[in-house]
Amino acid sequence: MSKNLLLILTRNPELGKCKTRLAAKVGDKAALDIYKFLLDQTVAFTKNLNVEKWVYYSELIWEHDIWDSSIYQKKLQVGKDLGERMMHAFEEGFRAGFDNIIIIGSDMFHLNQKDLEEAFSKLDQHDFVVGPAEDGGYYLLGMKSLQRELFQNKAWGTNTVLSDTLSDIRDADVHLLQEKNDVDYYEDIKDIEAFAPFLKHIQE
């Protein structure tokens, strides 16, 4: 068994239930199409990564979808907020005997396989690896042992998450990855050519 585990948090791609902040500007249909595009991207840059991979669904495990069950182990998110859901996933991973565990979401356009390989490599040498997001959150978190405080007392979805998280581990050996942009709002994608086909109906 690989000592490395990648956790991927995903939402079931259903109309009106994903990318709601983006949908406020582009509409539910375009938001769903964009999210499906991002899910395809996530599969593309994770499927060949030489680590164990678990996908955590938000609502229901779908047996026949883009996540090939011969590559990804499928699980269900547990918890009432993002912190609890991430903490539960890490708990399950450490209980299963993994040494290095990294978690990502499924809405990253600028992430690639090389970035993840670097993150696991850095986690070999440090206690924590954090990928800062431009909006004040993080797009990636990796650790060698469960630190529950990282998932508690956070205003999830706000610009204080990264600073509060780094404050929790300020005395530890932390490696910061390159800052990247995740996709939450129209402004995050309006100037990226790959998203243009989804935004033709939008008038500035």
C-alpha positions, 0 to 999 in steps of 0.5 A, a space after each residue: 500500500 502507498 504511504 501517501 493518500 490524496 483526499 478529494 472533496 467533491 459535490 454531486 454535480 446537480 443543477 442548483 446545488 453546486 457553485 452557487 456563488 458562481 451561479 448567482 452571476 452565470 445561472 444554474 445551468 452554466 454553473 453546473 456545466 463549469 463545475 462538470 468541466 472542473 471535475 473532468 480537469 480534476 480527474 485528468 490531473 489526479 488519475 495518474 498520480 502514484 498515490 492512493 486516492 479517495 473521493 468524498 461525495 457530498 450527497 450520494 456515492 455515484 457508482 458509474 460516473 467520471 470517478 473510475 472505481 478502479 482508481 478512486 475509492 468512493 466515500 461519503 462526506 460526514 459532518 455539518 460543515 466543511 471543517 468537520 467533513 475534512 477532519 473526518 476524511 483525514 481521520 479515516 485516512 490516518 486510521 487506515 495507516 497512511 503516513 502522508 495525507 493531502 486534501 484538495 477540492 474539485 474546483 481547481 483549474 490551475 492545479 496539475 499533477 506536477 503540483 501534487 507530486 511536489 506537495 507530497 514530496 514537500 510533505 515528506 520533509 515537513 510537518 504540513 503543506 499548505 496551498 494558499 488560495 488568492 481569496 484568503 483560503 487554501 486549495 490544498 492541505 497536507 499533514 502527517 498526523 491529525 491536528 483537529 484544531 485546524 478544522 475547528 473555529 474557522 469561518 469557512 468560505 471567508 478570507 480568514 481561513 488561511 491566516 487562522 489555519 497558519 496561526 494554528 500551526 505557527 510553531 510547526 514545520 510548514 511548507 507553503 506552496 505557490 498561491 493559486 486561484 480556485 473557482 468560486 465567483 464569476 470574476 475568478 474565470 471571466 478572463 480565462 479563455 477555457 471558460 469562454 464557451 460557458 460564458 457567452 450568455 453573460 453581458 458585462 
